[in-house]
Amino acid sequence: MNYITCTRSACCRHFSSTAAVSQTAARVVIAGAGLLGNSVAYHLTQNGWNNVIVLDQRTIGSGTSDFGSGTIGLFKPTPERNIILESVKLYERLQRAGHNVGLKRCGSLNLAQTHDRVVALKRRIAYNMPSGLYCELIDAETVRNMHPLLNVDDIQGAVYVPKDCVADPALVLDVLAELSKQAGVKYFENCRVEYVNTKSGRVESLETDIGTIKCEYFINCTGMWSRELGLRCKRPVRIPTYPAQHFYAVTDGLNLPGTKMLPCVRDYDSNMYARQLGSEMLVGWFEKAAMPAFENTKDIPKNWKDHLEDSSPNHWEPLWEKAIDRIPMLKDSGEPTITNSPDNFTPDGRWIFGETAEVKNYYVACGMNGNPLQGSGGVGKALAEWIVNGTPTIEMLPFNIQRFLDLHNNRQYLQHRIREVVGRQYAILYPNQSEYKFSRKLRCSPLYSVLETRGAVFGTKMAYERALYFDSDYERGSPLPTMPPGSFYKPKFFKHMQKEYYACAHHVGIIDISSFSKIEIKPGVRSGDSNRNSVLEYLQKMCANDVDIQVGHIVHTGMLNERGGYENDCMLIRQSRDNFFMISPSSQQTRIYDWMSRNLFPDASVKLNDVTSMYTVINVVGPKATQLMSELSNSNLKLQPFIYKKLNVGYASDVMIMTFTHTGMPGYCLYVPSEYALHVYDRLMTIGRDYGARDVGTLTQRFLRIDKFIPFWGDELTSLTTPFEAGVFYSMYQWKKKENFIGRTALEQQKQDGLTKRLVLFHLEDIDADKDVWPWGGEPLYRNGEHCGTVTSAGYGFASEKLVCLGYINRSPRDTSKIITNEYIMDKSAVYHIDIAGRLFRLTQHIHPKAALGQALAEREASKTYRPTVVKFKKQFET
């Protein structure tokens, strides 16, 4: 085989002199003239911003973003598909305007070799079809007819997506650059950004190797150099991406006819893709065990093509043999040319874009995970709109750069994680069951080693090891238990979760939830006004609920944006007059600290302190929790809900005890100084034997939360959902008392106009939990046969003994009124269904968890078989 590295296409245009930067100031400076950089520049001009400079350390398109497969696939999870659809619309507009971008609609075939893959594809069909993307499940013979070159002997099914297409990445890149230049954007090649200067926490200027440029906004689109450039900033910016070697082959001598282009092929179970490229075939792979690029160089080299290593035949033979198995005609073609085109991957396999937490007006777009062409058009549009409008115009949580911590930016961490991230692009990711194997055991609770010896099976959240469940069959000294093979059906570890639920419902469940984010809000610089309570004033502005509670009390509240959407869902504990302790979801550690920091008073009268790692958090859940905790603390702990106390537990002092559990069940949350964690846990389990105490994992806690209709951040609560829509009514209760808080105006308007969507709890009926595919989230909901919403969370309701889910519903587009009311939701004539992998199951809708449970228990009681009671009559009734 011939091995080559990437070479730039001949159509590359150079737009500027490289002697010196002739412009010393611009409103926006973009570093990186690849697909993403040019897309952002183009979309900024479309929004009326043309005082823009684009810099590249070499020449336009000299990176790797335009050396991809050229495939564009819409058959994706919803957040990605929405952005890819914007890319397709852009490329279509360019083509219609007379710009040749090589766009051709050829469709795609997504193959399944296993039953589980068929189920995965059916689930994806179910949530893509209501959005308007036509996709069809077809059999092997139909696949053969549509693509005669394929061997389909091992195919159990496939999905045909007619709207999928291909384009030429190099042509798209050049057209976007040319149009941006025509609109006034200035390009400077051979210009390297040496350092990003900041002032008062925001971008001020750039130091380049040929001059200084002042700017208001800076956008880092430098691809595999993004991480290193992020570090060259006054206050380094974390951008956790790293390039992996990414190979594809182009055949020689196939001489395919060009009259009708063959569909693109994604053979997920072989980790390969293929497409027609002119008269030849391009075949590429997302390898299960990928190799990091430039592993032996200190930095990513500017002349990267000179530092790529050829792969050995031992590496290539298995990959090429799989390709021949699928496309036997390849065996008779000439020797293929192998191209190593490294691409940027992220620690979780999702794109990165948005504003950084460290520096205001410093934006990033990178980490396209093997196919920059697919997302660049949509990402450029979303980022440009964010900058122009000052706020995102789409749901950003899956892609926001603020989902990471400093540890994710560690080069060694990234190099190890990238080895499996590449292959996961094509893997079946079973919900709650597909954990990473590399770059683990980094953030661990002090209880980690103890829980491991007690049968814990761990997963990660924000790199924090959390016990998902405990293997009740594990015997100490045996090999440690591991996650069994994933399933879309009842999880193979379900029996262990049942035992954990029983402990929570009847005895005591002990859950380590130390990964939760914890922030102290305290007075900063004291003002001259001794009566002013700056901390309370600040929190009243930030929070939708009234936080002026008594010392020692706890309040649940949301922090909203100006649109009334959630920026945080948290518990606030008032420890003293002007000291508060905040608990937020694990994934919020970076994001909410940045949000709150940006809204601090200019006089520095309030300060924030992230104390996440200082406390181990133990949830003590169940009806016997009060007895256990009273014995351990030698005090009466019959406290009202949402109360906070500091008590001694065992020998440990100053343990914060809070009367809530995040599950809707009775019990306590213990915030234990980490040095006392092992002692407190030991006391809980030792004394707890008399109360039936048992270790419980976070998956059981998740199911308890869903069954109690408790919405959760990132699933039900996002920046585009409001408290009214989620059914969280604290802001209505405190409406008159709270004069002002961020988002109040939007909520007032929504209250006046009425709701157009509402969160609803559903119980699944007529489904066999032992045999049928379970709902896991993302499934479409139907009301009287019309699509009305999407499932946000799903699980098993142990109390009701039913599968349950949460989901937002909307009115039909045909309805004259769009307002959602309780009467509309609960209308007796309304029949709801859920589509799970192509099968419809009937749903019972609920807006109150107690009513839902009561109805389920009544139905269960009524379904019991009648057994007459034998009565012994007294003697006087005998004849």
N, C-alpha and C positions, 0 to 999 in steps of 0.2 A: 504494500500500500504506500501511497505517497503521502507524506506528512508535511503540511504547510501551516503557517500562521496566517492571520488575517492580513489582507492587503486592501487598502482603500480603493473604492471604485473610481473610475476615471472621471466621473461627473462632478467630483468635488470642486467647489468654487472657493476662491480666496477673496475675501471682501475688504481687506484693509492692509495698510502698511503695518510693519512690525517695529519700526524704529523707535517710536515713543508714543505713549498715550497722549493723543492730541486734545482730549477732553478731560478736564480735571474734576468734574462733578457730574452726577446724574442722579435722578430720582431712584432708579433701580439699577443694580449691577448684578448680572448673572454670571457665575463661574461655571464653565463647561458648555461647549457648543455641540453637544450631542443631541439625540432625539428629545430628551426632556428639556434641556436648556432652550432649544429652539422652539419647542412647543409652548413653554412658559412665555418666552418673548413674544411669540405670535399672538397668544391670547391676551397678553397685556395690551398690545396695540389694538386688538379688537374691542377692548374696554376703554379705549381713548388714551392710554398711557403710552407715549412713545419716547419719553426721555429715559431711554434704556440703553445700557451697555452690556454686551456679551463678550466675555473674555475666554480664551482657551490657551492652555499651556503649550499646545502645538498648533494644529490647524483644525478647521471646522470638520467634525466627524472623524477625528483621529483616534478617538477612543474605541469602544467595542459596541456601542449601543446600536449601530446600524449593521452589525454582522450577526444577525439572528436568522431564524428559520423563515421569517416573514409571515408566519401563520397568525391568524387572529381568530380566537375562539370565544364565542359568547356563552358556551355551555359551562357556566361557572356559578359559584355561590353568588347570591344576589348583590352584595356590596361590590364585588369585583366586576360582575357583569354590567352593572349600571355605568361604571367608569369606562369599561371596554366599549360599551355601546356608544359613548361620546367620542371615543377614538374613531370608531367606524363612521359615524356621522361626519366627522372632520375630514377623513380621507375621501369620503364620497363627495363632499363639497369641493374639495380640491380637484378631484378628477373631473367633476362636472364643469368646473371653471376652466378646464383646459390644461391643467397641470398633470403631467404624467407621473403618477406615484405607483404604477404597477398594480393597481387594485383590481382584483378579479374575484368574483363570488363563485366558489367551487364547492362549497359545502364541506362537511366533515363527517367521518365515521369514528365513533368512540367505542372501542371494542371491549368486550367482557369475556374473560376466560373462565371465571368462577361464578358460583351462585351469589356470593357476597358482592362481587362487582356488579352483577345484574341488579341486585337490590340497591346498591349505591347509585347506579345510573337511574333507576326508577324513582328514587327519592329526589334526584336532581331534576328529572323531567317534571315531577309534581309541582315543584316550586318555580320552575322556569316558565311553564306553559301559561299560567294566569297573567304573567307579565307581558305576554305577547310574543315570546320567543317560541316559534314552532319547533318541536323536536319529537322525533318518532322512534319508538322501540321497534327494531326490526330483527329478523332471524338471520342465521348464517347464510342461507341461500340468497336472500335479498342483498346481503353484503357482497357476496360473490358477483351478483349481477351488476351492482353499482361500481365495483372495483375488481375487475377480472384478474388483476395481478396478485390478489391476496389469497393465501392459504387459509381457509376458514374451518379446517377440520376440528380445531379445539375451541371454536368460538361458541359461547352459549347465548350470545345476543349482542346487540350493538345499538347505539343511538345515532340516528342521522339528524344532523343540524344543517338545513339547507342554506341558512344565512351566513354561515362561517365563510371566511374569505382569506385571501393572501394579498400582501402588498410588498413593495420593495423598500426596506428600511432606509437604504442610502438615498433613494429618490425622495422619500417623504422628508428626510432630514434636510436635504438641499432645498426643497420647495419651501419649507417653513423658514429656513434661514433667508432665502431670497425675498419672500414676502415680508418678513420682519424688517429686512434692510430697506425695502421700498417704503415701509411705513415710518421709517426714521430711526430704527434701532442701529446703533453703531457697534461694529464688530472689531475686536483686536485679537489677532492671532499671535502665537509665540509670546504670550504674556501670562506669567505665572503669578498667582496670588500668594504672596509670602506671609501675610499676616492680616487679620481682621481687627481693626481698632474699635473700641467701644467707649461710650461716655454715658454715665448715669444708667448703665445697664442696657443700652441699646446701641445698634450699629451706628458708627460714625464715619469710618473711612476704611479703605483697603490699601495696604502697601503691596505693590507689585514690583516685579523685577525691572520694570521700565517706567515707573512713576506711581504717584499717589492719586487715588480717586476718592473724593467724598461722595457719600450716598446716604439715602434715607432707608433703603431696603437692600438687603443682600440675599441672594438665593444661591445656595450651594447645589449645583447639578453636575458635580464632577465625577459621578459614577464610582468606579472602584477607588478613586482618590478622595472621596467625600469624607471618609473617616479621618484621614490624615489632615485634610484641610480644616476640619472641625476642631482639631487640637491646636491649630495655629490661630488662636483667638484669645483676646484678653478676656479671660474666663472661658476655658476650653468648652467646646460644645460636643456632646456625645452624639455620634452618628454610627450606630452599630451595624456596619455592613462589611462584608469581605468577599473577594472574588473566588469562585471555584472554577476549576478547569471544566470547560463545557465543550463537548466534542460533537461534530456532525460530519457526515460523509456525503460526497457528491459522486454519483456514478459516472461512468464514461462508456459511451457506446450503446446505451439502451435505445435511443432513437424513438422515443415515445411520440405518438401523433399529437399535434397541437390543436386539432379541431375542437376537441372537448376535453377540458382539464379534469383530471381525476380528483375525487374528493381527498382532502387531507385525512390522514389516519393517525389516531392516537391509540396506541396499544398499551394501555396503562399497566397491565400485568406483566408486560415485557419491558417496561420503562423506556419505551421508544416511541418516536413519532416519525412520520414520513409524509412527503408532499412531492408533487410533480414540480420540477424546476426546468421550464422549457421542455426540451426533449429528454431530460434526465430526471433522476430521482434524488431528492435530498433526504437523508435519514439521520436522525439525531437521537440522543439519549439523555434522560434524567437518571443518572446512575444511583443505585441504592447506596453504594459506598463511593462517594465522590472524593476528589482530591483538591485540597486548597491550592490556589495558584500562588506563585511567588513566595512559597513557604520559607525559602532559604535566603531571601533578601530582606534587608532591614525595613525598607519602605516599598510601596508599589512603584516600580520604575517608570519614569517618563517614557523611555523607549521600550515599552513593555513587550513588544514583539520579539525583541532580541533575548528575552529572558524566559521564554516558554520552553518547556522540555517536551520532547517527543515521547509519546507513550510507547511502552514495550509491547511486542506482539502478544505476550501473555495477558495483557490488559485488554487488547482489542479483539482477540479471537472470539471469546464468548459473546461479546456484544454484536459482532458482525454475523456470527452464526445464528443468533436470534433473529437478526434482520432477514437473513436468508430463509429461515424457517417461515417467517411471515410472508415474505415476498420472494418466492423461489427463483424468479427471473433474475435476481441480483447475482446469482451464482454464475450466470452466463455473460454478465456485463464485463466491461474492462475493469482494470484496477481502479478502485475509487480513490479520490483525494480526501484525506482526513484533515479537517480544520479544527484547531484548538482556539476557541473564541471565549476566553474567560468572561464570566458575567457576575454581577454583584448579587449576593444573596443576603438575607437578613436572618436573625436568630430564630424567628418564628415563621419564616416563609411568606410574610405579607409585605407589601410595598411600604415605603416610608415617605411620607410627605407632611408638611405642616410647619408651624412656627416652633422654634426650639424653646425649651424651658429656661435655658441659661441666659440668652440674650434676646431682647426684644427686636423685632423686625429682621431677625436672622431666620430665613426659611430654608427648607431642605426638600429636595425631591430626588430620590435615588432608591436603590435596592429593588430592581424590577424582576429579580428571581428568574432569569433565564429567557425572558422574552420582552425586551423594552418596547417593541413596536406596539404590542397589545394595549398597554396601559398609558403610553406617553401622551397621546392626544387628550384623553380624559383627565389624566393627572394634571397636565399643563393648564387645562381649562379650570379645574377645581382650584388649583393653587392661585392662578391669576385672579379669580373671583374672590377668593379669600383675602388676598392682599388689597384689592380695590375696595371691597365692601367692609373690610376690617373684621369679618367673621366668616366662618365656613358656610357654604351654601348647600352642602351635602353632609350626611352623617359621616364623621371622620374617625370615630373610635377605632375601627379595625386597622387604620393606617397611620394614625397620629404618632409622630415621633416621640411624644411624651409618654408612650407606653413602656419606655425602657428606663433602666437605672445605669449608673456608672459601670457596674460589673459587666453589663452586656457589651460594653465597648472595649473590653479587654481583648487584645489581639489573640492570645492563646485560647481564650474561651471561644472566640469566633472561629478560629481555625478548626477547632474540634467539632463545634456545633454544625458548621457548614457541611461536614462530611455526610450528615444524614438529612439536612434540610433539602438538598437537591432532589434526592429520591422521594421525599415526602410530597413533592409537587404532583406525583402520580400515584401515591399510595392511597389506600382506603383508610381514611382517618375516622375511626369509630368514635362517636361522641363519648367523652369522659373516659376513654379507654386507650387512647393513642398517645402515650407519653414519650418524650425524648429519652434517648439512651446516653447521649454524649453531653458533656458539660453539666454534670449533675453533682449533687451533694456539695453545693456551694454555700447557699444560705440555709442553715439548719437551726431549728429550735434546739435549746438545750436538752429537750426530751427525745431528740431524734434517735439516738442509739438505744435508749430504753424501749421506745415504741417499736423499733426494728426487731428487737428480741421478743416482742409480744405479738408478732405476726402482722405488723403494719405493711401495707403495700402503698408505696408513695407515688405521688404525682407532684408537679411543680406549678406554682403561680408566682409570677414575678421572680423566677429563679428560686423561690422558697419551697423547700421540701415539705409537703403536707400529706398526712396519712389519708388516703382515699377511703380505705376500708381495712378491716382487720380479718385475717384468715382465721376463723374460729377452729379450724382443724390443725392449725400449726402447733407443733410440739417443740419446746425449747431444745436446741441442739441439732435440730433437723436443718436441712438447707433452707435458707430464707425464702419465703413465698414471693412469687412474682405475679404480675398481671397475666391472667390467662389470655388466649387469643380473643380478639375483639369480636363483637357481635352486634347486629342491628336488632336482635331479638332480646329476650330476657337475658341480662348479663349473667355470665357463668358464676359470678361471685354473689348473686342475689341472696342466697340463703344466709350469707354472713351479714348482709345489710338488714335482713329481717330480724336477726338476733339483736343487732344494734338498735333497731327501732324499738324492740320490745323492752330493752333496758331503759330507753328514754321515756317510754310511755308508762312503764310500771315500776321502774326502780330508779337507777341513776346512770346516765351516760356521760362519759368523760371525753371531751373533744379538744384537741390542741388546735387553736386557730390563731397562732402567734403571727401569721403573715399579715394580719390586718394592719393598715396604715394608722399611725398614731402621731398626732401633732399637738403640741402645747401652744396655746395662744395666751400670751402674757403681756404686761405693760412693757413698753420700750422706754424711750426718753420721756421723762416726766415733764409735763407742761406746767405752766405757772398756776393753772386752775386746779386746785387740789380736789375740788368736787367733781371734776370731769372723770368719767369712767370710759376711757378711750376703747378699751377692749370690748366692753358691752356695746358701745356705739358702733364699733366696727362690725361686730357679729350681727347686730340687728340690721345693718345695711346688707350684709351678705346672705342672711338666712331668711327663708320664707316663713318659718315658724317663729313664734315669740321665744327668745332665748333668755329673757329676763326672769329666770326661775330662781327658786330659793337655792342657797348654797347647799350642796349635798343632793341635789336633784339632777335628773337627766332628761334631755329633750331630744326627740327624733326630728330631724329637719332636712330639708333640701337646700342646696345653694344653687340659684338659678342664673341663667344669662338674661339678656335684655328681651329675648323672645319668649321667656317663661320656661325654657327648657332646662333640664338638669345639667349642672356642672359637677354636682356632688350629692351624695346621699350619705348622711352621717348621723352619729350620736354625739351630742355635746354634753359634757359633764361639768357642772359648775363647782369647782373645787374651793374657790373663795370669791370675794367680791369681784375681783378683776383677773381671775385666773380660770381658764377653761381647758379641758382636755378633750380632744376630738378623735373619734374613731371612724375610719373610712374603709371602703373595700380595698383589698390588697393591690389591685391593679391601678389604684388612684395615687399611689405614693408620690410619683413624680408630678403627675398632671395637676392634682388639686393643690399641691404645695405651690406650684407655679401660678395657678389661678388666684389663690389667696394672696400671694406675694404681689401680684400685679395690681391688686385692689387695696393694698395697705395705704394708710394715710401718709401723705408726704412728710409729715412732721416726725415720722419714726416713733410715734407714741405707742405702736403695737408691734410686737415681734413674734415670729413663729419659730418653733423648734421641733424638728423631726426626731421623735424618740422611738421610732418603730422597733429598733433592735434592743431597746433597754428593757422591754417587758415581754415575758412569756404569757400568753393568754390561754386560759383553760376554761372551757365552757362546761359547766356542771348542770346537766339537764335532767329533769324528771321529778316525779311527785315526792320522792324521798330526798331530794337535794337539800331541802331546808333542814331536815333532821341531821343529815351528814355534816353540813356546814356548821350547824349549831354546835355539834359535838367537837368538830375540829377547831372552832374559834372560841369555844367555851363562852358562847353568848347566844342570846335569842335572836335568830335571824328571820323572824316572821316580819319581813319588810314589805311595804307596798311596792308595786312595780315602778321602775324608773327612779330608784333611789341608789345613792352611792355612799359607801362607807369605807374607811380604812380600818382594817382589823388585823390581828395576829392570827395566822393559820399554822397550826403546829408550832414550830419554833420560829417561823418566819414572821417578820414584822412588816408593817406598812403595805399589806396586800390590799389592793383596791378591789372591793367587791361591789358589783353592779347587778341590779335585779332586772336583767333582761338576758336573752340567750340567742337572739337572731333566728330562732326557730318557731316562735309563737307558742312555745311550751314553757312551763314554769322552770325556774332554776336561776343560776347565777353565772356571771362572767367574772373570772378572776384575772386581774392584771397584776402579775407577780414580777417583782424585780428579778431579772433573769438569774442572778446568783442563787436565788431561793427556789428556782423552778423544780429541780429534781427532788428536793425535800418535800415541797408541797404536793407534787404529783404522787410521791411515795405514800404520803399520809392519806391522800384521797383514795388510793387504791387499796391500801392496807385496812384502814378503818372502813372503807367503803364496801368491803366484802360482806359485812353484816347488812348492807343496804342493797345488795345486788349490783354494785357498780361494775361497769364494763367499758372498755375502750370503744370509741365510736369514731368513724371516719367522716371526712367532709362531704362525701357523696350522700351519705344518709342525711346529714344536716341539710344538704341542698334539696333533697326530696321532701323533707319536713317543711322547708320554707315554701316550696311550690304548693304543697297540699294546704298550707295555711293562707294561701293567696297573698304572700309577701313579695312585692316586686323588688327586683334586685338591679343594682347598677350594671350597665352594660348589656343587660338582657331586656328588661322592661323600661328602665330609666336611662335615657340618653339625652344628649343636648337638643334633640328635636321632640322630646315628649315632655308634657307638663304635668304637675301634680294632679290637676283635674282629670286629665286623660288617664293617668295611672290609678285613679281612685284614692289618692292620698289627700285627705281633706283638711289637713291641719291649717293650711293657709286660708281656707274659707272660715274656719272657726275663729282665727285670730284677725280676721279682715279689718275690723274697725279699730282694734287695738294697735296694730302696726301701721304707722303712717307711711313708711317708705322702706322698700328693700329692692334690690336688683331683680327685675322681672315683674314687679307688681303691675305696671301699666299694661303689659302684655296679658297678664292673668285677668285683669279687670275687663279688658276687651274680650277675652275668650269667655268670661262669665256672662258678658252681655250678649255675645253672638251665639253662644251655645257650642257644644263639643261636636267635632266631626269624627272623632275616634275615641274608643274607650277600651280599657283593659278588662278582659273577662276571664273568669275561671271556668274551665270545662272539665267534665267527667266523661270519659269514653265509655260508650255502651256497646254491647254486642261484639266485643273484641276478646279474644282468648290470649291472656297475658303469657301463657305458657307456650303458645304455638305461633302467634302472629308477630309481625314486625312491630316494634314499639315506636311511638313518637319520641323524637329526640330534640326537636326544635327546627324551625324553618318550614314546617309543613303548612300548606295552604288551608284556609278555613272557608267554608261555604255556608251561606244562609239561604234556604229555599232554592238551592241549586245554583246560586250566584256567588262568585268569589267575593269574600268580604274581609279577609285579613290573613294574618300569618301568625303561627305559633312562635312565641319568644322563648319559652321554657317548657320542659316536659319532664315527667318522672312518674313514680309510683306513689299513690296515696296509701300508705300503710293502714291508716285509720279507716278510710273508706273502702279499702281493698279494691281500688280502681286505678287504672292509669289516668293521670290528670295532666292538664297543660294550661298554660296562660297564653293569651294572645290578644292583640289589638284588632278590633273590628271597625269597619267603615260602612257607610251606606253604599248601595249600588249606584253606579254612575247614572243610571236611568231614573233614580228617585229625584223628584223636584226639590225635596228638602234633604239637606246633608247632615242634619242635626241628629246626634245619637243621644237617646234618653234611656233611663232605666226601663221605661215601658216598651220602648222599641226592642231592647235587648231581651227582655223577659216575655215578650209577646207569645201567648200560647200557640199561635199559628206559625211561629218561627221554628223551622227545623234546621238544625246545624249539623254539619258533617266535617270531618277532617280527611284529607287525602294522605295516606301513608303508603308511599311506594306504589301508587296506582290503585289502591283499594280505599273505598270510602267507608268510614265508620261513623255511626251516629254519635252526637255529642249532647250532653245536658249542660245548659249554660247556667252560671251562677254569678252573682255580684257580691255575695257575702259568704265568707268561708264557713261560718257556723251553720247557715242554712244549707250549704252544700253538703257538709258532713252529716247533718241531721237527716236530710233526704236520702243520702246513700245508706245510712244505717237503717232507716225505715224500710227501704227497698230490700236490703239484705234480710231483715227480719221477716218481711212478707214473703220472701222467696223460700223460706224454710219449709220443709215438708211437714204437714200436720201430723202430730202423734197424739192420740187421745190419752188422757190421764186416767189411770185405773183408780176408782174411788171405792173405799170400803164403807158400805152403808151401815148405819147403826141398827141395832136389833129392832127398834120400834118401827123401822121402815120396811122390815122384812115381812113377807106374807106367810 
